[in-house]
Structure formats: structure tokens, C-alpha cells
Amino acid sequence: MCRRIAAGNWKMNGVAADLGEVSAIADAAQDTTCEVVLCLPATLLPQAGARNLPKALKLGGQDCHVETNGAYTGDISAEMLAEVGAKYVIVGHSERRQFHGESDAQIAAKARAAWDAGLTAIICIGETEEQYRAGRTLEVLDRQIAGSLPQNATSENTVLAYEPIWAIGTGLTPSLAEVSAIHTHLRTRLPDETIAILYGGSVNAKNADKIMNLENVDGSLVGGASLTVAKFTPIIKALEATK
Ligand code: PGA
């Protein structure tokens, strides 16, 4: 059986004044049997980690460098994230692929760096709107999996997140049938078939229960709706209800 994970990606949002939301989400995660992960800005991780977080709530970073240290201005290593309490790190988010030109090979190297630091890598893949419209989704995802998911990935060290780029932050989502077919396809492409596959892209309180109920959907990666306890709690509960 796969891990079941509700992961929040705060992106470049959140200052110390928002730590109250972290505590409130921690309270909401208290009794859940799924894993709840908050991938916070690196600046908030030490303060968040110092709070009394329940076992079900884990912290994560949003990116890491492939090296542990060195002359890489502005970057952060997996080891640094681990030191301040992160257990997860997102690698290959489409915003990193798009705005920082990250390649599949770099993302695979980042996943390995994450493992070396003892972190679970949340590896993101997803097609553009143009690729979706051209019916090339599976071909694109297969290429991204082959390039950015190291062959020795296991359910212990890796989580896959399928995030159609056109669904991120837009309020649009693929149909349930599409999500189901894509996740079922992805399962056959994994080096370890028990690796959890999350769906991401405009997950919210309204659609979470239907998406989380689909076979081969093991949780969600949530951007905007993870920023507040009011929006994130129903998503956690929707996953919890699928057990
Ligand atoms: P969204 O973002 O939930 O705001 O669409 C998802 C993501 O980018 O991980």
C-alpha cells in the first residue's frame, strides 16, 4: 500500500506573521493517519520546526542544489534543509523547470542529493497546455519520468507529483477520467510500483474528495489552498476519508 500524503507548497509566500497558520494546520493534522507535509520558504523552516508539530506533520523545502556546498550564490543544499528540520524536498516543480531552466537530468541529480541528505524527494512532472491539447500528455510524462526519476527510486525515498502546468493556479483541472487514466499509466512506469503518486493543480475543498477517491491517486500537492488552515483542512480530510 502507498503512503498517503497531503502536501502543501507555499512557494514564495509566507513570513513569520504567517506561522500561526502552520500551527493551526499542525492542529488540524493531529489525528490524521495520512502524512501532511508543508513545503515552506526556507526562511520559515527553523521557526516552524521549533514549534511543537505533531508526528503526522512534516516539513519540506521547495528545491535543493545538487551539491552539498560550494560557490552557488542564492542556492540551498538538501543538507541545509535537513539540518533545519525538513524531511521532504520538492524537486523539478514546473516553476523551477520554467523559470530556472531546470532539465530532467538536473532534477534526477537533485533527487539523489535529497536522498543523500536523508530527505524524501517529491519529484514533479507535468505537461504544458499546448502538449495537452496536442494529445501528447503521456509521451511528455514518460520522457520526464525516464529523465528525472532515478531508476533506484523507492517508495521510501521518493514521491511522484503529477501536475499539469495548465492546471496550476488556474482553477482548471483535467477531468476525473483523465486524472485516473494518467495516474494508472504513471503507475506502470515507476521503478517501484508502491511509490506514492500525488495529483497537483488547482486542488481545492470542492474537488479534493472526488480526485482523492480515484484509484492510483495517493494524495495531493497543493499550492494556493495550502496557505491557510481553512482551505487546507478540507483537503487533508478528503484524503483521510479515502482510507
Ligand atoms: P495550485 O498549485 O494548487 O495553486 O494550483 C499547485 C502547485 O504548483 O504545486
Residues whose N, C-alpha, C, O or C-beta is under 5 A from the ligand:
A	BS01	PGA	N9 A167 I168 G169 T170 G200 G201 S202 V203 L221 V222 G223 G224 A225
